[in-house]
Amino acid sequence: MDFPIELTLEQQFRLQNLKDQVKSLSQEEAQEFLLEVLRQMMVKDNLVKHLLKQA
């Protein structure tokens, strides 16, 4: 399977918006944000694994 590794234009736009927002965070807020993003990525991984098992 070939998976696209480039971001879509919409994703690039969203990433730029997040980049601008992150600049104003304190170190503590940035750490909390990072941990939440990592948690969400793990949940997404679990969901993908579950869906693949069902297929």
N, C-alpha and C positions, 0 to 999 in steps of 0.2 A: 504494500500500500504506500502511495506517495502522500505525504502530509505537507500542506503549505507551511513554511516556516517564517514567512513574512507576515507582518501585521497588515490588516486592512487599513484603508484610509480612516475609517471611523475609529479603529483601535489606536491608530497613531494620534488622532485628535484627542481621544480620551486620555492617552498616556501623557500628552503634553499638558493637558489640564491638571492631571494629578501631579505632574512634576512641578507646576507652578504652585499648587496648594501645599505640597510637602516642604517647599522652601521656607514657609513661614512657621513650621512646627518646631516646638522645642525638642530637645534630644529625647526626653521622656515620651512625648507624644509620638515622635517618629518611631521609637522602639515599640510602642503599643500598636501603632499602625502596621509596622512590619510583622509583628506577631499575628495580628488579625489576618493579614494577607496570607501568611504561611498557613494558618489554620484553614482558611477558605480553600487554599490550593489542595490541602490534604483531603478535605471533604470532597472536593471535585474529583480527586484521584480515586477515592473510595467509590464515588458514584459511577465513574467510568468503568472501574473494575467490576462493579456489580452489574452494570448494563452488558458488559462483554460476557459475563458468565451466563446471563439470561439469553444471549443470542445463540 
